[in-house]
Amino acid sequence: MKHDRILVWFRNDLRVHDHAVLSTAIEKGLEIFPVFCFDPRMFRESKLGLSKTGEFRAKFLLEAVDNLRENLRILGADLVVLQGLPEKEVVDLAISIQANAIFFSEEVTLEEKQVEEDLEQYAWKNGIATESFWQSTLYNVQDLPFPVTQTPEVFTHFRKDCEKLSQIRKTFPTPTNIPYPELEIQKGALPDLSTFGLREMPKDKRAVLEFKGGEDEAKKRLQAYFWDNDCLKVYKETRNGLLGADYSSKFSPWLALGCISPRYIFEEVLRYEREVKKNQSTYWLVFELIWRDYFRFICKKHGSKVFKLSGIKNHVDSWSQDEQIFASWTAGKTGIPFVDANMRELNQTGFMSNRGRQIVASFLVNDLGINWTWGAAYFERMLIDYDVCSNWGNWMYVAGVGNDPRENRYFNILRQATNYDPKGRYVRHWIPELEKIEGFDIHQPFELSTKALKQLGINPGHTYPHPVVKIPVV
């Protein structure tokens, strides 16, 4: 059906390349009107008194929306920026510009689905058609070799079925021109951090990378990692690193907001395999994209269970609600250096390595016994690459209430340190008050005598905290 005017509502799909919504709208509509709406609920306080979106993620989002507006203007269009409840503001805009339809990307989790349903109901009451599109994953939901309700609970089964029985669709071409109506309407200024009660965080020179939001920056990062620095061929060997820009791809912040398409990345991997090298590392990057798909389909299958303490296993445990201990974990002051270093990196930069996330999550859940949803909520606020499905899916996994086929996935902190930071370089990087401790001893200052520590200028319990819990030795 051909529409006179289609309003394209951008959500977590802030790009113009490989864009199912935008491409189909151009095909079906005489005029296209792009819009983005800042939802105040993204910045409200959670039950822990934390805002759902913190400074790093909010800044990245603002940059991404700004870059989307620039790229739309290059294509002859523009972006209207709204603030308020999308289910009302977007439809009200559609009414005012006499749009015939609203096109948007489909989400899967509870709050986002409710917004979609409310928007559709309000639009239909006003005679405006709506159409949603699936475009957040590598494998399209329509191409899965099973109904979503029968998504395998074990990742390996999911991956093997998809690889064997499904095809990854080709990317949509980037539009060369967008037919945009000339209307006398305010485009809306981009808000700043203070609009949401947030402030600019100072840059930390120790950060692995300076993350900047937007499609252009996403493509620059891929160009640097794949082609300029030629890091893809060793990705599998380096992906568990902790220091530096190139131990992993770092695509996750841009993937989270849809600044880059997973299928675009996949096609670039195929090109790299043709032109440079095909090996386990090139496969492994696609493997990680399939993990991302898996958590999204698991969330679509299980709905609100993903956010419940009992998880999708309906397993009830006696979790601690000790706010003081939890605060020591969030602040990076548990007295366990490998945990504290990772949490301080998160707090100072909005990023943490995949290995670090597993370590600090296991420590909170298994060593401290703290309510795992608190950890998930803290990551939601702090992570620049927060993705609702990957975040909550991974936390359920570690907490033993998700899809992990193993009953107890415990990370021995000192063994992890032995494997991934044997000389203590990472801890020394983020905990300068311990930097004088040589070698691996920096991971276990609690094993050194008070006298030895004081000779190094370290006063246990003052310059660095005593451990909040005794951890198993290696």
C-alpha positions as CSV (number, residue, x, y, z in Angstrom):
1,M,0.0,0.0,0.0
2,K,1.4,3.4,-1.0
3,H,1.1,6.2,1.6
4,D,1.3,9.9,1.0
5,R,3.4,10.7,4.1
6,I,5.1,8.3,6.4
7,L,6.5,9.3,9.8
8,V,9.6,7.2,10.6
9,W,10.1,6.9,14.3
10,F,13.8,6.2,15.2
11,R,14.4,4.2,18.4
12,N,17.5,2.1,18.9
13,D,18.3,2.2,15.2
14,L,20.2,5.5,14.8
15,R,21.7,5.0,11.4
16,V,20.8,5.3,7.7
17,H,22.6,2.2,6.4
18,D,20.9,-1.2,6.4
19,H,17.7,0.4,7.8
20,A,14.6,-1.7,7.1
21,V,12.2,1.0,8.4
22,L,13.7,3.9,6.4
23,S,14.2,1.8,3.2
24,T,10.7,0.4,3.2
25,A,9.2,3.8,4.0
26,I,11.0,5.3,1.0
27,E,9.7,2.5,-1.1
28,K,6.1,2.8,0.2
29,G,5.8,6.6,0.8
30,L,5.7,9.7,-1.3
31,E,7.2,11.7,1.6
32,I,9.2,10.6,4.6
33,F,9.3,12.5,7.9
34,P,12.0,11.2,10.4
35,V,11.6,11.8,14.2
36,F,13.3,10.9,17.4
37,C,11.8,11.3,20.9
38,F,13.7,11.5,24.2
39,D,11.6,9.5,26.7
40,P,11.9,11.0,30.2
41,R,11.3,7.4,31.6
42,M,14.8,6.6,30.4
43,F,16.2,8.9,33.0
44,R,13.9,8.2,36.0
45,E,15.2,6.7,39.2
46,S,15.2,3.0,39.7
47,K,14.3,1.4,43.1
48,L,18.0,1.8,44.1
49,G,17.8,5.6,43.7
50,L,19.9,5.4,40.5
51,S,18.8,7.0,37.3
52,K,18.2,4.4,34.6
53,T,20.6,6.2,32.2
54,G,23.8,7.7,33.5
55,E,26.2,10.3,32.2
56,F,28.2,8.2,29.8
57,R,25.3,6.5,28.1
58,A,23.3,9.7,27.8
59,K,26.2,11.6,26.2
60,F,26.7,8.8,23.7
61,L,23.0,8.9,22.9
62,L,23.0,12.6,22.4
63,E,26.0,12.3,20.0
64,A,24.3,9.5,18.1
65,V,21.1,11.5,17.6
66,D,23.0,14.5,16.5
67,N,25.0,12.4,13.9
68,L,21.7,10.8,12.7
69,R,20.3,14.3,12.1
70,E,23.5,15.3,10.1
71,N,23.3,12.1,7.9
72,L,19.6,12.7,7.2
73,R,20.3,16.2,6.2
74,I,23.0,15.0,3.7
75,L,20.2,12.8,2.2
76,G,17.9,15.8,1.8
77,A,15.8,15.2,5.0
78,D,15.9,16.3,8.6
79,L,15.2,15.0,12.0
80,V,12.5,16.3,14.4
81,V,13.6,16.0,18.0
82,L,10.9,15.6,20.6
83,Q,10.8,15.2,24.3
84,G,8.1,13.4,26.2
85,L,6.2,10.1,26.0
86,P,6.7,8.7,22.5
87,E,3.3,7.0,22.4
88,K,1.8,10.4,22.7
89,E,4.3,12.9,21.2
90,V,5.0,10.9,18.1
91,V,1.4,10.3,17.3
92,D,0.5,14.0,18.0
93,L,3.2,15.0,15.5
94,A,1.9,12.5,13.0
95,I,-1.6,14.1,13.4
96,S,-0.3,17.6,13.0
97,I,1.7,16.9,9.8
98,Q,-1.2,14.7,8.4
99,A,1.0,11.6,8.1
100,N,-0.9,8.5,6.9
101,A,1.4,6.0,8.7
102,I,4.0,5.6,11.4
103,F,6.9,3.1,10.7
104,F,9.2,1.9,13.5
105,S,11.6,-0.8,14.7
106,E,10.2,-3.6,16.8
107,E,11.6,-4.1,20.3
108,V,11.1,-7.1,22.6
109,T,11.2,-6.2,26.3
110,L,8.4,-5.2,28.6
111,E,8.6,-1.4,28.8
112,E,9.4,-1.0,25.1
113,K,6.6,-3.3,24.0
114,Q,4.1,-1.4,26.1
115,V,5.2,1.9,24.4
116,E,4.6,0.3,21.0
117,E,1.2,-1.0,21.9
118,D,0.1,2.3,23.4
119,L,1.4,4.2,20.4
120,E,-0.4,1.9,18.0
121,Q,-3.7,2.2,19.8
122,Y,-3.5,6.0,19.9
123,A,-2.5,6.1,16.2
124,W,-5.3,3.7,15.1
125,K,-7.9,5.8,17.0
126,N,-6.8,8.7,14.9
127,G,-6.9,6.9,11.6
128,I,-3.1,6.5,11.3
129,A,-1.7,3.2,10.2
130,T,1.4,1.7,11.9
131,E,3.9,-0.9,10.8
132,S,6.8,-2.3,12.8
133,F,9.9,-3.9,11.4
134,W,12.5,-6.4,12.8
135,Q,16.0,-5.2,12.3
136,S,18.1,-5.5,15.5
137,T,19.6,-8.9,15.0
138,L,21.9,-10.8,12.6
139,Y,19.2,-13.4,11.9
140,N,15.8,-12.1,11.1
141,V,13.0,-13.4,13.4
142,Q,11.1,-14.6,10.4
143,D,14.1,-16.8,9.3
144,L,14.6,-18.7,12.5
145,P,14.4,-22.5,12.1
146,F,12.0,-22.6,15.0
147,P,9.1,-20.5,16.4
148,V,10.4,-17.9,18.9
149,T,8.4,-19.7,21.6
150,Q,10.6,-22.7,21.0
151,T,13.9,-20.9,21.0
152,P,16.4,-23.4,22.5
153,E,17.4,-22.6,26.1
154,V,21.0,-23.6,25.5
155,F,23.0,-21.2,23.4
156,T,25.0,-24.0,21.6
157,H,21.7,-25.5,20.3
158,F,20.5,-22.1,19.2
159,R,23.7,-21.3,17.3
160,K,24.0,-24.7,15.6
161,D,20.4,-24.6,14.4
162,C,20.7,-21.1,13.1
163,E,24.1,-21.7,11.4
164,K,22.8,-24.9,9.8
165,L,19.2,-24.0,8.8
166,S,19.0,-20.2,8.5
167,Q,20.5,-17.6,6.2
168,I,21.6,-14.1,7.1
169,R,19.8,-11.6,4.9
170,K,21.7,-9.0,2.8
171,T,21.9,-5.4,4.1
172,F,19.5,-2.8,2.7
173,P,21.3,-0.3,0.5
174,T,21.9,3.2,2.0
175,P,19.4,5.7,0.5
176,T,20.8,8.3,-1.9
177,N,18.0,10.7,-1.3
178,I,15.0,10.9,1.1
179,P,11.8,12.6,-0.2
180,Y,11.2,15.1,2.6
181,P,8.2,17.4,2.9
182,E,8.8,21.1,3.3
183,L,6.7,21.9,6.3
184,E,6.7,24.9,8.6
185,I,7.5,23.0,11.8
186,Q,10.0,23.3,14.6
187,K,12.7,20.7,14.2
188,G,13.5,20.8,18.0
189,A,16.8,21.5,19.5
190,L,19.0,18.7,20.8
191,P,18.8,18.6,24.6
192,D,22.0,18.5,26.7
193,L,22.9,16.5,29.8
194,S,21.6,19.0,32.2
195,T,18.1,18.6,30.7
196,F,18.1,15.1,32.3
197,G,19.8,16.2,35.6
198,L,23.1,14.9,34.5
199,R,26.5,16.5,34.1
200,E,29.5,16.1,31.8
201,M,32.0,13.6,33.2
202,P,35.7,14.5,33.0
203,K,37.7,12.4,30.5
204,D,40.0,9.8,32.0
205,K,43.2,9.3,30.1
206,R,43.3,5.7,31.3
207,A,40.2,4.8,29.2
208,V,40.7,2.1,26.6
209,L,39.0,4.2,23.9
210,E,37.3,7.5,23.5
211,F,33.8,6.4,22.6
212,K,31.7,8.9,20.6
213,G,28.1,8.2,19.5
214,G,26.9,8.0,15.9
215,E,26.9,6.1,12.7
216,D,30.0,7.8,11.4
217,E,32.0,7.0,14.5
218,A,30.8,3.3,14.3
219,K,32.1,3.0,10.8
220,K,35.4,4.6,11.7
221,R,35.9,2.1,14.6
222,L,35.2,-0.8,12.2
223,Q,37.6,0.7,9.7
224,A,40.3,1.0,12.3
225,Y,39.9,-2.4,13.9
226,F,39.4,-4.5,10.8
227,W,41.4,-2.7,8.1
228,D,43.8,0.0,9.5
229,N,45.1,-1.9,12.5
230,D,44.3,-5.4,11.1
231,C,43.2,-6.7,14.5
232,L,40.4,-9.1,13.4
233,K,42.7,-11.9,12.6
234,V,43.8,-12.3,16.2
235,Y,40.4,-11.4,17.9
236,K,39.9,-14.9,19.4
237,E,43.3,-14.7,21.1
238,T,43.0,-11.2,22.4
239,R,39.3,-10.8,23.2
240,N,39.8,-11.4,26.9
241,G,42.2,-8.6,27.3
242,L,41.9,-5.7,29.8
243,L,44.1,-2.9,28.6
244,G,44.2,-1.0,25.3
245,A,41.9,-0.1,22.5
246,D,42.3,-3.2,20.3
247,Y,42.1,-6.3,22.5
248,S,38.5,-6.5,21.3
249,S,36.3,-4.8,18.6
250,K,34.5,-2.5,21.1
251,F,31.6,-2.3,18.6
252,S,29.0,-2.9,21.4
253,P,28.2,0.8,22.2
254,W,27.3,1.5,18.6
255,L,25.4,-1.8,18.3
256,A,23.4,-1.0,21.4
257,L,21.9,2.1,19.8
258,G,21.8,0.7,16.3
259,C,24.5,3.1,15.0
260,I,25.9,0.1,13.2
261,S,24.0,-2.9,11.9
262,P,25.1,-6.4,12.9
263,R,24.6,-7.5,9.2
264,Y,26.9,-4.7,8.1
265,I,29.6,-6.0,10.4
266,F,28.9,-9.5,9.1
267,E,29.4,-8.5,5.5
268,E,32.6,-6.7,6.4
269,V,33.9,-9.9,8.1
270,L,33.1,-11.8,4.9
271,R,35.0,-9.2,2.9
272,Y,37.9,-9.4,5.3
273,E,37.9,-13.2,4.9
274,R,38.0,-12.8,1.1
275,E,40.7,-10.1,1.0
276,V,42.9,-10.7,4.0
277,K,42.4,-13.9,6.1
278,K,39.8,-16.4,7.2
279,N,40.4,-18.2,10.5
280,Q,38.9,-18.9,13.9
281,S,39.1,-15.3,14.9
282,T,37.0,-14.1,12.0
283,Y,34.4,-16.7,12.8
284,W,34.5,-15.8,16.5
285,L,33.5,-12.3,16.0
286,V,30.4,-13.5,14.2
287,F,30.0,-16.1,17.0
288,E,29.7,-13.1,19.4
289,L,27.1,-11.5,17.3
290,I,25.1,-14.7,17.4
291,W,25.3,-14.5,21.3
292,R,23.7,-11.1,21.0
293,D,20.9,-12.5,18.8
294,Y,20.4,-15.3,21.3
295,F,19.7,-13.1,24.3
296,R,17.3,-11.0,22.2
297,F,15.3,-14.0,21.2
298,I,15.4,-15.4,24.8
299,C,14.0,-12.1,26.0
300,K,11.2,-12.2,23.4
301,K,10.4,-15.7,24.4
302,H,10.3,-15.2,28.2
303,G,9.0,-11.6,28.5
304,S,8.9,-10.1,32.0
305,K,10.6,-13.1,33.6
306,V,13.9,-11.8,32.5
307,F,13.7,-8.9,35.0
308,K,12.4,-11.0,38.0
309,L,14.7,-12.2,40.8
310,S,13.7,-15.8,40.1
311,G,14.6,-15.4,36.4
312,I,13.4,-17.7,33.7
313,K,14.1,-20.7,35.8
314,N,11.7,-19.5,38.4
315,H,14.4,-20.3,41.0
316,V,13.9,-18.6,44.3
317,D,17.0,-18.0,46.4
318,S,17.8,-16.1,49.6
319,W,19.6,-13.1,48.2
320,S,21.2,-10.5,50.5
321,Q,19.8,-6.9,50.4
322,D,22.9,-5.4,52.1
323,E,23.0,-1.9,50.7
324,Q,26.3,-1.1,52.4
325,I,28.1,-4.1,50.9
326,F,26.5,-3.3,47.5
327,A,27.8,0.3,47.7
328,S,31.3,-0.9,48.3
329,W,31.0,-3.0,45.2
330,T,29.7,-0.1,43.1
331,A,32.4,2.2,44.3
332,G,35.3,-0.3,43.7
333,K,36.1,-0.5,47.3
334,T,35.6,-4.1,48.2
335,G,39.3,-4.7,49.2
336,I,39.6,-7.2,46.3
337,P,41.8,-5.4,43.8
338,F,40.8,-7.3,40.6
339,V,37.2,-6.5,41.3
340,D,37.8,-3.0,42.4
341,A,39.9,-2.1,39.3
342,N,37.2,-3.3,37.0
343,M,34.5,-1.3,38.8
344,R,36.6,1.8,38.9
345,E,37.1,1.6,35.1
346,L,33.4,1.3,34.7
347,N,32.8,4.3,37.0
348,Q,35.4,6.5,35.3
349,T,34.8,5.6,31.7
350,G,31.4,3.8,31.3
351,F,33.1,0.8,29.9
352,M,34.4,-2.6,31.2
353,S,35.9,-5.6,29.3
354,N,33.8,-8.7,28.8
355,R,36.1,-10.6,31.1
356,G,35.8,-7.9,33.8
357,R,32.0,-8.0,33.6
358,Q,32.0,-11.7,34.3
359,I,34.4,-11.4,37.2
360,V,32.6,-8.6,39.0
361,A,29.1,-10.1,38.4
362,S,30.3,-13.5,39.8
363,F,31.8,-11.8,42.8
364,L,28.6,-9.8,43.6
365,V,26.4,-12.9,43.2
366,N,28.6,-15.8,44.4
367,D,31.0,-14.2,46.9
368,L,28.7,-11.5,48.3
369,G,25.4,-13.2,47.7
370,I,23.8,-9.8,46.8
371,N,20.6,-9.5,44.8
372,W,21.7,-9.9,41.2
373,T,19.1,-7.5,39.9
374,W,20.8,-4.7,41.7
375,G,24.0,-5.5,39.7
376,A,22.0,-5.5,36.5
377,A,20.4,-2.2,37.4
378,Y,23.8,-0.6,38.2
379,F,25.2,-1.8,34.8
380,E,22.1,-0.3,33.1
381,R,22.9,3.1,34.5
382,M,26.7,3.0,34.0
383,L,27.4,1.0,30.8
384,I,27.9,3.1,27.7
385,D,27.0,0.0,25.7
386,Y,23.9,-1.0,27.7
387,D,21.7,-3.4,25.8
388,V,18.6,-4.5,27.7
389,C,18.7,-8.1,26.4
390,S,22.4,-8.7,26.6
391,N,22.7,-7.1,30.1
392,W,19.8,-8.8,31.8
393,G,20.4,-12.1,29.9
394,N,24.0,-12.2,31.1
395,W,23.2,-11.3,34.7
396,M,20.6,-14.1,34.8
397,Y,23.2,-16.4,33.4
398,V,25.8,-15.6,36.1
399,A,23.1,-15.7,38.9
400,G,22.1,-19.2,37.9
401,V,18.5,-18.2,37.1
402,G,19.0,-18.0,33.3
403,N,20.2,-20.2,30.4
404,D,23.4,-21.5,31.8
405,P,23.4,-25.3,31.5
406,R,26.0,-25.4,34.3
407,E,24.6,-25.2,37.8
408,N,27.3,-23.1,39.4
409,R,29.3,-20.8,37.2
410,Y,31.8,-19.5,39.9
411,F,34.8,-17.4,39.0
412,N,37.7,-17.8,41.4
413,I,38.9,-14.2,41.5
414,L,42.6,-15.0,42.1
415,R,42.6,-17.7,39.4
416,Q,41.1,-15.2,37.0
417,A,43.8,-12.8,38.0
418,T,46.5,-15.4,37.4
419,N,45.1,-16.0,33.9
420,Y,44.3,-12.5,32.8
421,D,46.5,-10.1,34.8
422,P,49.4,-12.2,36.1
423,K,51.8,-9.2,36.6
424,G,49.1,-6.9,38.0
425,R,49.4,-4.3,35.2
426,Y,45.6,-3.8,35.0
427,V,45.2,-3.4,38.7
428,R,48.1,-1.0,38.9
429,H,46.5,1.0,36.0
430,W,43.3,1.6,38.0
431,I,44.3,1.4,41.6
432,P,47.3,3.7,42.0
433,E,47.3,3.5,45.8
434,L,48.5,-0.1,45.4
435,E,51.0,0.5,42.5
436,K,54.1,0.0,44.7
437,I,53.2,-3.7,45.4
438,E,55.2,-5.7,42.9
439,G,54.1,-8.6,40.7
440,F,51.1,-10.7,41.5
441,D,51.1,-9.7,45.1
442,I,49.1,-6.6,44.1
443,H,46.1,-9.0,43.7
444,Q,46.3,-10.1,47.3
445,P,47.5,-7.3,49.5
446,F,45.6,-8.8,52.4
447,E,48.2,-11.6,52.4
448,L,51.0,-9.2,53.1
449,S,51.8,-8.1,56.6
450,T,50.7,-4.7,57.9
451,K,54.3,-3.8,58.3
452,A,55.2,-4.7,54.7
453,L,52.2,-2.7,53.4
454,K,53.1,0.4,55.6
455,Q,56.6,0.3,54.2
456,L,55.0,0.8,50.8
457,G,52.8,3.7,52.1
458,I,49.7,1.6,52.3
459,N,47.6,1.8,55.4
460,P,45.1,-1.1,55.4
461,G,41.6,0.1,56.1
462,H,42.5,3.7,55.3
463,T,44.4,4.1,52.0
464,Y,42.9,0.9,50.7
465,P,39.9,-1.0,52.3
466,H,40.1,-4.3,54.1
467,P,38.4,-7.1,52.1
468,V,34.6,-7.2,52.6
469,V,34.7,-11.0,52.3
470,K,37.4,-13.7,52.3
471,I,37.9,-15.1,48.9
472,P,39.3,-18.6,48.0
473,V,43.0,-18.7,47.3
474,V,44.3,-20.2,44.0
